[in-house]
């Protein structure tokens, strides 16, 4: 597996490749990322992963500085998963000059949910992903459903800019107690870690109630949020949305998604469950 750090090296290594499958990451990889690499292998070759903690998508006071940088361990996992090439630029390599051309994603997709609590976050994600797509020129790119709003933003980026890239969505991997795998789980203290699966349980309760015929979506989400608050969480949101538009469900919505974001201490966790009415998530 090659590990490259500069744009020039990357362009040389990938010249003439037409079937690249790409997995962008911020590193500190866990089994969820490994599953995305394995998924990528089924969709193209070579498999390229990027590791880059993108300053543009972190707001003031967020965890950019403390986000774990674990390149050597990440490369071992990527090699074992069958990755062919890792692109791990430093900030100057990807942003040699201030990045003042920014991709501004659709308001409809980003004005609420995480977008309401992390201003500029999705513009930062869309901008770095467009840059990485231009550099890697993949035929396929794999993103996890764990970041559901991000996935929808990237799908729209590709559609509205006519990028010849298929976006493949990877399922969320969970720990045995239901907690969605996330690099940020490492921030949790022992007691918080025991409490953390409650977010998924509350979302599952919303899904179960909707599938059982309950249609007061606001009340269901408010109940879930109240349960979390009573247990000591600081809740950003619990919401039920149309999985395509991320707007309130319509009577003809084919797929729905229950999403939540909440804090345990200084750790912000997100999770979601997407489902069809009448079918299990
Ligand atoms: O999901 C992530 O890890 C990041 O948001 C991404 C897509 C690699 C862009 O920095």
Boltz pocket constraint, residues with backbone or C-beta under 6 A from the ligand:
constraints:
  - pocket:
      binder: B
      contacts: [[A, 24], [A, 25], [A, 26], [A, 52], [A, 54], [A, 57], [A, 125], [A, 128], [A, 129], [A, 147], [A, 150]]
      max_distance: 6.0
